Amino acid sequence: MENISRLIRDPSIRSGNLAIKGTDILVADIEALLNANTLDDQILNQYPELTRLDLDAVRDYIRIKKETLFSCVNLTKEYDNHVAINNLTYSTKARSIGLFGPNGSGKSTLIKLLLELHFPSDGVIEVNIDKSDIRVVPDFPILPELMTVDEWIETLEIIYGYPILNVDFQREFNLDGSWLLKNLSAGQTRLAALLPIFYGRPELIVLDEPTNFMDAFIRDKVLKLMKSQINKSNSKLIIASHRIDEINLFAERVLMLHNGKLLADIAMEDDIQLKYNVLVDDFDKFTNHLNKRRVNFETEVTSLGETVILAITSPVWTSMKQYLEEGNIIYSISKIDKLQSKLKEVIN
């Protein structure tokens, strides 16, 4: 992976194609020679500016492309004096990736770099999917304003084919066919912008804050339809959101970003131990039982009072049993969201 940092994107070279640092030689040209089993010595004779390290860098790049959904190495993006992405290196084979973090964490910038809407200030980023097989819903979608909803849907059918779900999306989204797209509210615009993901079978769907401006009822309906679409089309997914429930619903892996840096890379299936929040009638007595059995726990002050956060183990069950037998009350035992648990761990 170290070698691949020798590859750069330079907007001055053939519209920003990937090049080898310090040269105007395109990686694609060297990649074609390597794929044709051209000997290293022959390539170096043809391109005397290159070294064997450069060829190794291209080989690493080819391997990563084949293995990963997307990858980036030493990726940095600056706007004036603001660093939006800060020396990020990452690759994954996961089919669904969540980009999680507060506003300004770098989620939208990373998506723009991935889609080549912006170019890196340094480093490289690659997605191994043809652009024609990608559907994108950006954070601020721009629609053809003078089209009606009906004309927009007809256009999508011409470009992508018909929906694979047996759903009348116009009715489900409550979008009148005669409405001009330019006259839609913010929430209706977001719904219209989401329509392309339901047409055909995209290989990759990229969503940036997909349910912004939606009320709770329509948001729940949209999330269920998106989940059904992704399952049926077998599409890969990159979703950026500040909503934990959306990340949990879709993502196999989560990149937790803050100020353009990677705080954590979380495997949602097996990386995080389940924890529970326990509310009791006598906090001191209950925690005394836990301490006697050397149970690791945390505490949290909520609107209902002080609670205990812990993983459920055999000593915990024994403590609870004895606590109840002594006439005390356990009001509630609620599972803590995996991502929320990891977020607390990272912050602390």
C-alpha positions as CSV (number, residue, x, y, z in Angstrom):
1,M,0.0,0.0,0.0
2,E,2.9,2.4,0.6
3,N,3.9,2.3,-3.1
4,I,0.5,3.4,-4.3
5,S,1.2,6.9,-2.9
6,R,3.5,7.4,-5.9
7,L,0.2,7.7,-8.0
8,I,-1.6,11.0,-8.1
9,R,-4.5,12.8,-9.7
10,D,-3.4,15.9,-11.5
11,P,-6.2,18.0,-13.1
12,S,-3.7,19.4,-15.6
13,I,-3.1,15.9,-17.1
14,R,-5.9,14.8,-19.5
15,S,-8.8,16.0,-17.3
16,G,-7.5,14.6,-14.1
17,N,-6.6,11.0,-14.9
18,L,-4.5,9.1,-12.5
19,A,-0.8,9.7,-13.2
20,I,2.6,8.7,-11.8
21,K,4.0,11.3,-9.5
22,G,6.6,13.6,-11.1
23,T,5.7,12.5,-14.6
24,D,2.9,13.0,-17.2
25,I,2.6,9.3,-17.7
26,L,-0.9,7.9,-17.2
27,V,-1.4,4.9,-14.9
28,A,-3.9,3.5,-17.4
29,D,-1.1,3.2,-20.1
30,I,1.2,1.3,-17.7
31,E,-1.7,-0.8,-16.5
32,A,-2.5,-1.9,-20.1
33,L,1.1,-3.0,-20.6
34,L,1.2,-4.9,-17.4
35,N,-2.1,-6.6,-18.2
36,A,-0.6,-7.6,-21.6
37,N,2.2,-9.3,-19.7
38,T,4.8,-6.9,-21.0
39,L,8.2,-7.4,-19.3
40,D,9.3,-4.8,-16.7
41,D,12.5,-4.1,-18.6
42,Q,10.5,-3.4,-21.8
43,I,8.3,-0.9,-20.0
44,L,11.2,0.8,-18.4
45,N,13.0,1.1,-21.7
46,Q,9.8,2.7,-23.2
47,Y,9.3,5.0,-20.2
48,P,12.8,5.8,-18.9
49,E,11.3,8.3,-16.3
50,L,9.9,5.3,-14.4
51,T,11.5,3.1,-11.8
52,R,10.6,-0.4,-10.6
53,L,8.9,1.1,-7.6
54,D,6.6,2.9,-10.0
55,L,5.7,-0.4,-11.6
56,D,5.1,-1.9,-8.2
57,A,2.8,1.0,-7.4
58,V,0.7,0.3,-10.5
59,R,0.5,-3.4,-9.7
60,D,-0.7,-2.5,-6.2
61,Y,-3.3,-0.2,-7.7
62,I,-4.5,-3.0,-10.1
63,R,-4.8,-5.5,-7.2
64,I,-6.7,-3.0,-5.0
65,K,-9.1,-2.1,-7.8
66,K,-10.0,-5.8,-8.2
67,E,-10.5,-6.5,-4.5
68,T,-12.2,-3.4,-3.1
69,L,-15.4,-1.4,-3.5
70,F,-13.3,1.8,-3.1
71,S,-9.9,2.7,-1.7
72,C,-7.9,5.8,-0.9
73,V,-4.3,6.4,0.0
74,N,-2.9,9.5,1.7
75,L,-6.1,11.3,0.5
76,T,-6.2,15.0,1.3
77,K,-8.6,17.7,0.1
78,E,-8.1,21.4,1.0
79,Y,-10.4,24.3,0.2
80,D,-8.5,27.5,0.6
81,N,-7.1,27.1,4.1
82,H,-9.6,24.5,5.2
83,V,-8.6,20.8,5.3
84,A,-11.8,18.8,4.5
85,I,-10.1,15.4,4.2
86,N,-6.9,14.9,6.1
87,N,-4.4,12.2,4.9
88,L,-7.0,9.4,4.8
89,T,-6.0,5.9,3.9
90,Y,-8.6,3.2,3.6
91,S,-9.9,0.2,1.6
92,T,-12.7,-2.2,2.0
93,K,-14.3,-5.3,0.4
94,A,-17.6,-4.6,2.1
95,R,-20.7,-4.3,-0.1
96,S,-22.3,-1.5,2.0
97,I,-20.4,1.3,3.7
98,G,-21.6,3.9,6.1
99,L,-19.9,7.3,6.4
100,F,-20.9,8.6,9.8
101,G,-20.1,11.8,11.6
102,P,-21.4,15.3,12.4
103,N,-21.9,18.0,9.8
104,G,-18.5,19.2,8.5
105,S,-16.8,15.9,9.3
106,G,-15.8,15.2,5.7
107,K,-18.6,12.8,4.6
108,S,-19.8,14.8,1.6
109,T,-16.3,15.8,0.5
110,L,-15.3,12.1,0.5
111,I,-18.2,11.3,-1.8
112,K,-17.4,14.2,-4.2
113,L,-13.8,12.9,-4.4
114,L,-15.0,9.4,-4.9
115,L,-17.3,10.4,-7.8
116,E,-14.6,12.7,-9.3
117,L,-16.7,15.8,-8.8
118,H,-13.7,17.2,-7.0
119,F,-10.1,16.2,-7.2
120,P,-7.7,15.5,-4.4
121,S,-5.1,18.0,-3.2
122,D,-2.9,15.0,-2.6
123,G,-3.2,11.2,-2.6
124,V,-5.5,9.0,-4.6
125,I,-9.0,7.6,-4.4
126,E,-10.6,5.0,-6.6
127,V,-13.9,3.3,-7.0
128,N,-13.9,0.1,-9.1
129,I,-17.3,0.5,-10.7
130,D,-18.2,2.1,-14.1
131,K,-19.9,5.5,-13.7
132,S,-22.9,4.3,-15.8
133,D,-23.7,1.7,-13.1
134,I,-23.8,4.3,-10.3
135,R,-26.8,6.1,-9.0
136,V,-26.1,9.2,-6.9
137,V,-28.3,11.2,-4.6
138,P,-26.2,14.2,-3.4
139,D,-26.7,16.2,-0.2
140,F,-28.2,19.1,-2.3
141,P,-29.8,17.5,-5.4
142,I,-30.3,19.5,-8.6
143,L,-33.2,18.4,-10.7
144,P,-34.3,19.5,-14.2
145,E,-36.6,22.3,-13.0
146,L,-38.8,22.7,-16.0
147,M,-39.8,19.0,-16.1
148,T,-43.0,17.8,-14.4
149,V,-42.9,14.7,-12.1
150,D,-44.4,12.6,-14.9
151,E,-41.7,13.8,-17.4
152,W,-39.0,13.1,-14.8
153,I,-40.3,9.5,-14.3
154,E,-40.6,8.9,-18.1
155,T,-36.9,10.1,-18.5
156,L,-35.8,7.7,-15.8
157,E,-37.6,4.8,-17.6
158,I,-35.9,5.7,-20.8
159,I,-32.4,5.9,-19.3
160,Y,-32.5,3.0,-16.7
161,G,-35.6,0.9,-17.5
162,Y,-38.5,0.1,-15.3
163,P,-38.6,-0.3,-11.5
164,I,-37.8,-3.8,-10.2
165,L,-40.1,-3.4,-7.2
166,N,-43.8,-3.7,-7.8
167,V,-44.5,-0.3,-6.3
168,D,-46.2,2.9,-7.5
169,F,-43.6,5.3,-6.3
170,Q,-45.5,8.3,-7.4
171,R,-48.4,7.3,-5.2
172,E,-46.2,6.2,-2.3
173,F,-44.3,9.5,-2.4
174,N,-47.4,11.5,-2.9
175,L,-46.0,13.3,-6.0
176,D,-48.6,14.7,-8.4
177,G,-47.5,14.0,-12.0
178,S,-48.4,17.5,-13.1
179,W,-46.2,19.3,-10.6
180,L,-43.1,21.1,-11.9
181,L,-39.9,19.9,-10.2
182,K,-38.9,23.5,-9.5
183,N,-42.1,24.0,-7.4
184,L,-41.5,21.1,-5.1
185,S,-40.8,21.6,-1.4
186,A,-37.5,20.5,0.1
187,G,-38.9,17.2,1.2
188,Q,-40.6,16.5,-2.1
189,T,-37.4,17.5,-4.0
190,R,-35.5,14.9,-1.9
191,L,-38.1,12.2,-2.8
192,A,-37.9,13.1,-6.5
193,A,-34.1,12.9,-6.3
194,L,-34.3,9.4,-4.8
195,L,-36.4,8.0,-7.7
196,P,-33.5,7.1,-9.9
197,I,-32.2,4.4,-7.4
198,F,-35.5,2.5,-7.9
199,Y,-35.1,2.1,-11.7
200,G,-33.1,-0.7,-13.1
201,R,-30.4,-2.5,-11.2
202,P,-27.6,-0.1,-10.3
203,E,-24.3,-1.7,-9.3
204,L,-23.6,1.0,-6.8
205,I,-25.9,3.4,-5.0
206,V,-24.4,6.5,-3.3
207,L,-26.6,8.4,-0.9
208,D,-25.7,11.6,1.0
209,E,-28.1,12.4,3.8
210,P,-30.9,10.7,1.8
211,T,-33.8,11.5,4.2
212,N,-33.1,15.1,5.0
213,F,-36.3,17.3,5.1
214,M,-38.6,14.3,5.4
215,D,-41.2,13.9,8.1
216,A,-41.1,10.8,10.3
217,F,-43.9,8.9,8.4
218,I,-42.5,9.3,4.9
219,R,-39.0,8.8,6.1
220,D,-39.9,5.4,7.5
221,K,-41.6,4.4,4.3
222,V,-38.7,5.5,2.2
223,L,-36.1,3.6,4.3
224,K,-38.1,0.4,3.9
225,L,-38.4,0.9,0.1
226,M,-34.7,1.6,-0.1
227,K,-33.9,-1.5,1.9
228,S,-36.1,-3.6,-0.4
229,Q,-34.6,-2.1,-3.5
230,I,-31.0,-2.8,-2.4
231,N,-31.8,-6.4,-1.4
232,K,-33.6,-7.2,-4.7
233,S,-31.1,-5.4,-7.0
234,N,-28.1,-6.7,-5.0
235,S,-26.6,-3.2,-5.3
236,K,-23.6,-2.1,-3.4
237,L,-24.1,1.0,-1.2
238,I,-22.2,4.0,0.2
239,I,-24.4,6.0,2.5
240,A,-23.4,9.2,4.3
241,S,-25.6,10.2,7.3
242,H,-25.5,11.7,10.7
243,R,-28.5,9.5,11.7
244,I,-27.4,6.3,13.6
245,D,-30.5,4.4,12.7
246,E,-29.9,4.8,8.9
247,I,-26.3,3.7,9.2
248,N,-27.4,0.7,11.3
249,L,-30.0,-0.3,8.8
250,F,-27.7,-0.4,5.8
251,A,-24.0,-0.6,6.5
252,E,-21.7,-3.6,6.9
253,R,-18.8,-1.3,7.8
254,V,-18.8,2.2,9.1
255,L,-16.2,4.9,8.7
256,M,-16.5,7.3,11.6
257,L,-15.2,10.7,10.5
258,H,-14.3,13.8,12.4
259,N,-12.6,16.9,10.9
260,G,-11.6,14.9,7.8
261,K,-9.9,12.2,9.8
262,L,-10.8,8.5,10.3
263,L,-11.7,8.1,14.0
264,A,-12.8,4.4,13.7
265,D,-13.5,1.7,11.1
266,I,-16.3,-0.4,12.5
267,A,-17.4,-3.9,11.3
268,M,-21.1,-3.8,12.3
269,E,-21.4,-7.6,12.4
270,D,-18.7,-8.6,14.9
271,D,-16.6,-5.6,16.1
272,I,-18.8,-4.4,18.9
273,Q,-19.8,-6.1,22.1
274,L,-23.5,-5.7,22.9
275,K,-24.2,-3.6,25.9
276,Y,-27.3,-2.8,27.9
277,N,-28.6,0.1,29.9
278,V,-30.1,-1.0,33.3
279,L,-32.4,1.1,35.4
280,V,-33.0,0.0,39.0
281,D,-34.8,1.3,42.1
282,D,-31.6,1.3,44.2
283,F,-28.5,2.3,42.2
284,D,-26.0,2.0,45.1
285,K,-27.2,-1.4,46.1
286,F,-27.2,-2.8,42.6
287,T,-23.7,-1.5,41.8
288,N,-22.5,-2.9,45.1
289,H,-23.6,-6.4,43.9
290,L,-21.7,-5.8,40.6
291,N,-18.5,-4.7,42.3
292,K,-18.6,-7.8,44.6
293,R,-18.5,-10.0,41.4
294,R,-15.9,-7.7,39.7
295,V,-18.2,-6.8,36.9
296,N,-17.0,-4.0,34.6
297,F,-19.6,-1.4,34.1
298,E,-20.2,2.3,33.3
299,T,-22.8,4.7,34.7
300,E,-24.9,7.3,33.0
301,V,-27.2,10.0,34.2
302,T,-30.4,10.1,32.3
303,S,-33.8,11.9,32.7
304,L,-35.0,8.8,34.6
305,G,-32.0,8.8,37.0
306,E,-28.6,7.1,37.2
307,T,-28.3,4.0,35.1
308,V,-25.7,1.2,34.7
309,I,-24.2,0.3,31.3
310,L,-22.8,-3.2,31.0
311,A,-22.5,-6.4,28.9
312,I,-24.7,-9.2,30.0
313,T,-22.5,-12.0,31.4
314,S,-23.0,-14.8,33.9
315,P,-21.9,-12.7,36.9
316,V,-24.3,-10.0,35.9
317,W,-27.3,-12.5,35.7
318,T,-26.3,-13.7,39.2
319,S,-26.2,-10.1,40.5
320,M,-29.6,-9.4,39.0
321,K,-31.1,-12.6,40.5
322,Q,-29.9,-11.8,44.0
323,Y,-30.9,-8.2,43.7
324,L,-34.5,-9.2,42.8
325,E,-34.6,-11.9,45.5
326,E,-33.9,-9.1,48.0
327,G,-37.1,-7.4,47.0
328,N,-35.7,-4.8,44.7
329,I,-37.0,-3.7,41.3
330,I,-35.3,-3.7,37.9
331,Y,-37.3,-1.2,35.9
332,S,-35.8,-1.8,32.5
333,I,-33.0,-3.4,30.6
334,S,-32.5,-1.8,27.2
335,K,-30.1,-2.7,24.5
336,I,-27.6,0.0,23.5
337,D,-27.1,0.6,19.8
338,K,-23.8,-0.8,18.6
339,L,-22.8,2.3,16.7
340,Q,-23.7,4.5,19.6
341,S,-21.7,2.3,22.0
342,K,-18.6,2.6,19.7
343,L,-19.1,6.4,19.4
344,K,-19.0,6.8,23.1
345,E,-15.9,4.6,23.3
346,V,-14.1,6.7,20.7
347,I,-15.1,10.0,22.3
348,N,-14.0,8.9,25.7
